[in-house]
Amino acid sequence: MSREYLTGEREQSRSYSRAVKVTGGTTVYLAGIVADVDAEGNSLAGNFVGQTHRVFERLRETLGEVGGNLSDLATMTVFITDPRYGDEFIEIRKQYFPNDFPASALIGCDSLARTTALIEIQATAVLTD
């Protein structure tokens, strides 16, 4: 399997790729993931940073269940309930993707299916066969 990441200065600063070309592999489609509680079941209501880290942890866990990891993500669609969280999200994403970024869209929305959720990520990964 091979991957090509189309990036430039802007993409590098915001930790995403304009395009990711993947040849070979198995495609995995991930449903939207929210995290309004932490791993111990404690509420993360109103805690954007905590929710964002927990969403990435849940993405990692889900990918692990199918034999993958975060570096297998080719694209993600990120929904946030307040666009003022956008730059904060990007800084957190950089912690999970220091290079070889997935393609990404960041979309502001009024609400998510869980009323206490502030962020939801839906993604597609391509695993090495």
C-alpha positions as CSV (number, residue, x, y, z in Angstrom):
1,M,0.0,0.0,0.0
2,S,1.2,3.5,-0.7
3,R,0.0,7.0,0.4
4,E,0.6,10.4,-1.1
5,Y,-0.2,13.6,1.0
6,L,-0.9,16.8,-0.9
7,T,0.1,19.6,1.5
8,G,1.5,23.1,1.5
9,E,2.4,25.7,4.0
10,R,-1.2,26.4,5.0
11,E,-2.0,22.8,5.4
12,Q,1.1,22.1,7.4
13,S,0.2,24.9,9.8
14,R,-3.3,23.6,10.3
15,S,-2.5,19.8,10.3
16,Y,-4.5,18.6,7.3
17,S,-3.9,17.5,3.7
18,R,-5.8,18.9,0.7
19,A,-5.8,15.3,-0.6
20,V,-4.6,11.9,0.4
21,K,-4.0,9.3,-2.4
22,V,-4.0,5.7,-1.1
23,T,-3.2,2.8,-3.4
24,G,-4.1,-0.7,-2.1
25,G,-5.4,-1.6,1.4
26,T,-8.8,-2.1,3.1
27,T,-11.1,0.8,3.5
28,V,-12.8,1.3,6.9
29,Y,-15.7,3.8,7.3
30,L,-16.1,5.1,10.9
31,A,-19.4,6.4,12.1
32,G,-19.5,9.7,13.8
33,I,-17.9,9.6,17.3
34,V,-18.7,11.9,20.2
35,A,-17.4,11.8,23.7
36,D,-19.6,13.6,26.3
37,V,-18.2,11.3,29.0
38,D,-14.6,10.3,29.7
39,A,-13.2,6.7,29.9
40,E,-14.4,6.3,33.5
41,G,-17.9,7.6,32.7
42,N,-17.5,11.1,34.1
43,S,-19.3,13.9,32.4
44,L,-17.3,16.0,29.9
45,A,-20.2,18.4,29.3
46,G,-18.9,21.9,28.5
47,N,-15.3,20.6,28.2
48,F,-14.3,21.0,24.6
49,V,-10.7,20.0,25.2
50,G,-11.6,16.9,27.2
51,Q,-14.2,15.9,24.6
52,T,-11.8,16.3,21.7
53,H,-9.1,14.2,23.3
54,R,-11.6,11.5,24.2
55,V,-12.9,11.5,20.6
56,F,-9.4,10.9,19.3
57,E,-8.9,8.2,21.9
58,R,-12.2,6.5,20.8
59,L,-11.1,6.8,17.2
60,R,-7.8,5.1,18.1
61,E,-9.7,2.4,20.0
62,T,-12.2,1.7,17.2
63,L,-9.4,1.5,14.6
64,G,-7.5,-0.9,16.9
65,E,-10.5,-3.2,16.9
66,V,-10.2,-3.6,13.1
67,G,-6.4,-3.8,13.1
68,G,-5.6,-0.1,12.4
69,N,-4.4,3.0,14.1
70,L,-4.8,6.8,13.7
71,S,-2.1,7.0,11.0
72,D,-4.5,4.9,8.8
73,L,-7.0,7.8,8.6
74,A,-7.3,9.1,5.1
75,T,-10.0,11.7,5.8
76,M,-12.1,13.1,8.6
77,T,-15.1,15.3,8.8
78,V,-15.2,17.3,12.1
79,F,-18.4,18.9,13.4
80,I,-18.1,21.5,16.2
81,T,-21.0,23.3,17.9
82,D,-19.1,26.6,18.2
83,P,-16.7,27.8,15.5
84,R,-14.7,29.6,18.1
85,Y,-13.3,26.1,19.0
86,G,-11.8,25.7,15.5
87,D,-8.3,26.9,16.3
88,E,-8.2,25.0,19.6
89,F,-9.3,21.9,17.7
90,I,-6.4,22.3,15.2
91,E,-3.9,22.6,18.0
92,I,-5.2,19.4,19.6
93,R,-5.2,17.6,16.2
94,K,-1.5,18.5,15.8
95,Q,-0.8,16.4,18.8
96,Y,-2.3,13.3,17.1
97,F,-1.1,14.0,13.6
98,P,2.4,15.7,13.7
99,N,2.8,14.9,10.0
100,D,1.1,12.8,7.2
101,F,-2.2,14.5,7.9
102,P,-5.6,13.1,6.9
103,A,-7.7,15.2,4.6
104,S,-10.2,17.1,6.7
105,A,-13.3,19.3,6.8
106,L,-14.1,21.4,9.9
107,I,-17.8,22.3,10.0
108,G,-19.7,24.4,12.5
109,C,-23.2,23.3,13.4
110,D,-25.9,24.3,15.9
111,S,-26.1,21.0,17.7
112,L,-25.2,17.3,17.6
113,A,-27.4,14.3,18.4
114,R,-26.2,14.2,22.0
115,T,-27.1,17.6,23.4
116,T,-23.9,17.8,25.6
117,A,-21.6,16.9,22.8
118,L,-19.4,19.8,21.5
119,I,-17.6,17.8,18.8
120,E,-18.2,14.8,16.5
121,I,-15.7,13.2,14.1
122,Q,-16.6,10.9,11.2
123,A,-13.7,9.4,9.3
124,T,-12.5,7.0,6.7
125,A,-9.3,4.9,7.1
126,V,-7.4,2.7,4.7
127,L,-5.5,-0.2,6.4
128,T,-2.5,-2.0,5.1
129,D,-3.6,-5.5,3.9
